[in-house]
């Protein structure tokens, strides 16, 4: 069997008055993540983990922030394209594990929605998608509520 592990990380600054998407779900909050796309750090970290596991580069290589094609794009579309690329290379995903780091808002009420949204895009069972959240104990840019970060690990298999 050809099994590979990939790791992804993403970070975006937070600003007042813009939508906040995490894991493909619109989160109710006074701040949102700023970026070229919808700035969904969860989905971006998952994309990078998948691409890394297959040794296909990173999200910026495939969806550059210099391209108007990706301005404001829904990150679920980016994730779908990454999944299709991996499939074309003969890979399927076994599981996804995400850790989200932010101070506010509380994420627990949204976790099952995020798992379902990611599972739908990836054509997987939601039980194979883990999303967890923690704070940064009020330290650094996350602790000051200036930014949000996400880490993702994936397992892929050559079929």
C-alpha positions in Angstrom: 0.0 0.0 0.0 1.2 3.5 -0.7 0.0 5.6 2.2 1.1 9.2 2.7 0.6 11.9 5.3 0.3 15.6 4.6 0.4 18.6 6.9 -1.1 22.0 6.2 -1.1 25.4 8.0 -2.9 28.6 7.2 -3.3 32.0 8.9 -5.3 35.1 8.1 -5.7 38.4 9.8 -9.1 39.3 11.3 -11.0 42.5 10.5 -14.2 44.0 11.6 -17.3 43.8 9.4 -16.3 41.1 6.9 -17.8 37.6 6.6 -16.1 34.8 8.6 -15.9 31.4 6.9 -14.5 28.5 8.7 -14.7 24.9 7.4 -17.1 26.0 4.7 -19.5 27.5 7.2 -20.4 31.1 7.7 -19.6 31.9 11.4 -21.5 34.6 13.2 -18.9 37.1 14.5 -18.1 40.8 14.4 -14.8 40.0 12.6 -13.9 38.0 9.6 -10.7 36.7 8.0 -9.1 38.9 5.3 -7.8 37.3 2.2 -7.8 37.1 -1.6 -10.4 34.3 -1.5 -13.0 33.9 1.2 -10.0 33.4 3.6 -11.3 30.1 5.1 -8.2 29.0 7.0 -9.6 25.6 7.7 -10.2 24.7 4.1 -6.9 26.3 3.1 -5.0 24.2 5.6 -6.8 21.0 4.4 -5.9 21.9 0.7 -2.2 22.4 1.7 -2.2 19.1 3.6 -3.7 17.2 0.7 -1.4 18.8 -1.9 1.6 18.2 0.4 0.8 14.5 0.9 0.7 14.0 -2.8 3.9 16.1 -3.3 1.9 18.5 -5.6 3.1 21.8 -4.1 0.8 24.2 -2.1 -2.4 26.1 -2.4 -0.6 29.2 -3.7 0.9 27.3 -6.6 -2.5 26.1 -7.8 -4.6 29.1 -6.8 -2.3 32.2 -6.8 -3.5 35.3 -5.0 -2.3 37.3 -8.0 -5.1 35.8 -10.2 -8.4 37.6 -10.5 -10.0 34.1 -11.1 -9.7 33.4 -7.4 -10.7 36.8 -6.0 -13.4 36.2 -3.4 -13.8 32.6 -4.4 -15.6 30.1 -2.1 -12.8 27.9 -0.7 -15.1 24.9 -1.0 -14.5 25.2 -4.8 -10.7 25.2 -4.2 -10.9 22.2 -2.0 -13.1 20.4 -4.6 -10.5 21.1 -7.3 -7.7 19.8 -5.0 -9.7 16.6 -4.3 -10.2 16.2 -8.1 -6.5 16.7 -8.8 -5.6 14.0 -6.2 -8.1 11.7 -7.6 -6.7 12.2 -11.1 -3.3 11.1 -9.7 -4.9 8.0 -8.2 -5.2 9.1 -4.5 -8.1 8.9 -2.1 -8.3 10.5 1.3 -8.6 8.3 4.4 -9.2 11.0 7.0 -8.7 14.7 7.8 -7.8 16.2 11.2 -8.0 19.9 11.7 -7.0 22.1 14.7 -8.4 25.6 14.6 -6.8 28.3 16.8 -8.8 31.4 17.7 -10.0 33.3 20.8 -13.5 34.1 19.7 -16.2 33.1 18.9 -16.7 29.7 20.4 -16.6 27.1 17.7 -18.2 24.1 19.3 -21.7 24.9 18.0 -20.3 24.9 14.4 -18.1 21.8 14.4 -20.6 19.3 13.1 -21.6 21.7 10.3 -18.0 22.1 9.4 -17.4 18.3 9.4 -20.5 17.9 7.2 -19.5 20.7 4.8 -15.9 19.3 4.4 -17.2 15.7 4.0 -19.7 16.8 1.3 -17.0 18.6 -0.7 -14.5 15.7 -0.4 -17.2 13.0 -0.9 -16.3 11.4 2.4 -18.2 10.2 5.5 -18.3 13.0 8.1 -17.0 10.5 10.6 -13.6 10.7 8.8 -13.4 14.5 9.3 -12.2 15.8 12.7 -12.4 19.5 13.5 -11.2 20.8 16.9 -10.7 24.3 18.2 -8.6 25.8 20.9 -7.5 29.3 22.0 -4.0 30.7 22.1 -4.4 31.5 25.8 -4.6 35.2 24.9 -1.0 35.2 23.6 0.3 36.5 20.3 -1.7 37.7 17.3 -4.3 35.0 17.9 -4.6 35.9 21.6 -5.1 39.6 20.7 -7.8 38.6 18.2 -5.8 39.9 15.3 -5.8 36.6 13.5 -6.9 33.0 13.1 -4.8 30.0 12.4 -5.5 26.4 11.4 -3.5 23.2 11.2 -4.5 20.1 9.2 -3.2 16.6 8.8 -4.5 14.2 6.2 -3.9 10.6 5.3 -4.1 9.7 1.6 -3.7 6.3 -0.1 -2.7 5.5 -3.7 -5.5 3.3 -5.1 
